[in-house]
Amino acid sequence: MSEIKTIQSIVFSPTGTTRQIVDRVSKSIGVEAVDTIDLTLPKSRDEWTGEVTGDLLLVGVPTYYDTIPSITLNYLSKLQGKGKWALPITVYGNVSPGACLQELCGLLKFRGFRLLAAANFVAENSFASKDLPLAIGRPDDKDLYIAYNFGKMVREKINSNLVEAEVDVADLMIGQNYTRKIEEYPENNVINLARVEFNESNCIRCFSCVEVCPIGAIDSESLTINDGLCFRCFACTRVCPSEALKPVIVKDIVDYFQTLLDKRQEPSLYI
């Protein structure tokens, strides 16, 4: 794989945990990094032309409703692999990896990429709070160590110049989802499971919530939230310094997540 001289990342990471894992993997692969394509905020998504300059593309997304975040699909569909190598990484909140990695592998194959490796990692659940500490603090040191070693494994694979280097996608059980069309993806709609509650009396009007919202669902003047647009990533609740914003989750989900608090899921690596 002597053609892999540069690496580029494309990420969607509202709370920063997916970006953290992708960065750790990228750095340990040890080839020259070119500018990261960040699809998290509306402006950066709309400005991206679809151009990829790296020889190896790391694609990192969190799992939403068991699959790829719907907000990213139209942008990822701009990708033109043309035989380049890709490394898909998905991140889930210690509940279930769903079909996100399989779907992402299928999308990248459909866009003309070859799959060098793939991985599922675990990070703090979007619904987590001090009252529901599901995977709080993850990725932790152990996760980041695994990510670092995974990058080293990828580097060894690159340096080995294996003829049959593409990861066996059959191991990921892509099946019929392998070439699923964009319009066939399920809506990542968790509107009935949770919402963001805004307590205006606590608000100090720092506007941090507006700056991090990946969907533009928070009014830049009144700070009210468009519940129909809200993506339930809860990035706004993470950055609010005055607890003016907090996640409110239906009881059935809270009860179920409570049963998972002592169950630690671990990353899955495919290489």
N, C-alpha and C positions, 0 to 999 in steps of 0.2 A: 504494500500500500504506500509506495513511495510518493504517490500523488497527494497524500495528506500532509500538507505543509502548514495549513492554517486552520483554525477552529473558530466558529461563530455560534453564538447562542441566540435563540429566540424564545422569549419567556412571556407568560401571563402570570402575574404573581401579586394579587391585591394586598396580601398581608406580608409579603416578602420572604416567606419560607421556601417556596419553590425556587425563587431566585437564589437563595442561600445554598441550596443543594446543587443546583446547576453550576453555580460559580465554583463550588468546591470540586466537583467532577472535572470541570473544564480546566482548572488550574493544574490538577494532578496529571492530566493527560500530557502536558508538557510541550505542546506545540504553540506557535504564535497565535494569539487571540486577536481577532478583529472586532469591530464595534458590535455590541450586543443590540439586538432588535427587541425592544420592550413593547409589548402589545397591551400593557396594563391600563394605560390611560387613553381616553378618547383621542386627544390631540396626536399622540405618538402613533396610535393605530392608523389614523387617517392620513398621516404624513408618509407612512411607509409605502414604498412602491412595489414591494414584493421581491426586490432584488436581494440575492444572497451572494456574498463574496467569499465566504470561507469554503475550504475544501471539505470540511466536516461540519455538519450542522447539528447542534444540540437543541432539541425542542423540549421545553419544560412547561407543563401545565398542571394545575391542580384538578382533582376529580370532583366534578359537580354532578350530583344526581346520577352517579355511576358512570359518567362518560365525560367527553371533552366539553369544557364550557362553551355553550352555544355562541356566546359573544365572539369567540375567537375563530369560528369556522370559516366565515367569509374571508378572513384575512389569511388563514393558513391555506385556503384554497388558491391563493395567489402564487404559492410556492411552485417553482419549476426545478425539479431535481436534476434532470438531464444526466442521470447516472451518478450523481454525487452521493457521498455517504451521509447518513443521518443517524443520530443517537436519540431516540425518544425517551423522556423521563416523565413519569407521572407521579403525583403526590396526593395521598389521601389522608383523612383524619382519623386513622386508627379504627375505623368501622369496617369498611369493605373497599377493596381496590376497584370493585365494579368491573366494567369493560373498558375503562378509559385507556389503558395501555394498548389493548388490542385494537381499539378504534384508532388510536393515534398511529400505531404501526400501519394499519390498513390505509389510512389517509396518506401517509408519507410514501408508501409503496405506490399508491394510485397516482401520486404527484411525480413519480419518476425517481425516487430515491432508493438507494440500497441501504439496508439496515446493518450497521456495524455492531450494535449492541442495543440493549434496552433495559429499563429498570423501573420498578415501583419503589417509592420511598414513602415514609410516614412523617407527617408534621402535625402541629397543633390543629385540632378540628376548628373549622370556622365558627361552629356553634359554641365553642368552649368559653367558659367564663370562670370567675372565682367560685361560683356555686356549682359549676359543672366542668371541672378541670380535665376534660378529655384530651389526652396527649399534650397537656400544657408543657411548654418548654421544649417541645420537639420541633425541628431536629435538635437533638442533644448531642453531647460529645460522641456517643457511640454511633449515632446516625451519620455524623459528619466524618467519622473515621471510616465507616463503611463506604461513604461516598468518595472519600479520598482514595481508598484502596480500589474501588471500582474504576476510577480514572486511571490508576496505574495498570490495571488489567487491560483496559482499552489501549493504553499506550503500548503494552507488550504485544497486543494483537496487531497493532499498526506496524510495529517494528519487525514482526515475524514474517511479514509479506506472504501470508497464507493465500493460496490460490482460491480456496473456497472459504472466503472470509465472512460472508453475510450470515448473520445470526439466523438460526432455523426458526422462521416465523411460525411454523407449524406447532412449535412448542408453546406458543402463546395462544393457541386455539382461536385464531382469528375467524376461521370459518366463513360463514356467509357475510359477516360484517366487514370483510376484507376490503371491499370496494363500495361500501355504503355511500350513497349520494348525500350531499349536504341536507337536502330537504327531507331525508329519511331519518336524520338524527332526532332523538327526543328533545323536547324543550327542557332546559335545566330549570324547571319551575318548581321552586320550593315555597311558593307564596303562602301555601296553607300550613306550612310547618313552623315558620318563624317570621319575625318582623323586627325592625329596629324601632325602638321607642325613644322619642325625643322629649326631654324634660327642659323646656325653654328656660325655666327659672335657674337651672344650673349652668346654662350656657354662658361662656365668657367671650363668644364671638371671635375665636381665633381662626376660624375657617379651615382648620386642618382637615375636617371631614370632607369639605368640598374638594380640597386638593387631592385627596386619595381615592375618591369614589371612581371606580372604573367604568361606570355607566352614566355618570352625570345625572344621578337621581336626586341630588340635594340642591335645592334652590340657593343660588349664591348670595341672595339678599335675606330672605326670610329664614333660611336653613331648614325649611320644611322638606320632608322626604316624599318623593313620588313613589308610593308603595307599589304601583304597577310596574315601575321601572326597576325598583330595587332588586339587586342580584343576590342578596343574602350572603355576601362574602364577609360582612361585618368588619371590613377594613376601617370604617368610620369609628366603630366602637373601640377599636384597638388604639387609635391615635387621640381620642378625645381626652383631654387632661382633666376635665371636671365632671366626668360621668354624666354628661348631659344626654349621651346616647348609650343605650344598652340593648343587648339582644333579648327578645322575649320569644320563648320557644314553647310549643304546645306540650302539654303534660305527657302525652304518650311517648314523644320523642325523648323528653327528659328522662322518663322512667327507663326507656330502653338504653339510652346512653349511660345511665347510672350502672347498668349491669356490665358495661365494658370498661369501667374506670380502672380495674385491676388487670385487664388483659392487654398485654403489650404486643402489637403487631410489629413484624420486622420487615426490612426491605427485601425485595425479590429482584435478583440480578439475572440477566440473560446475556450471554456472551459466547 
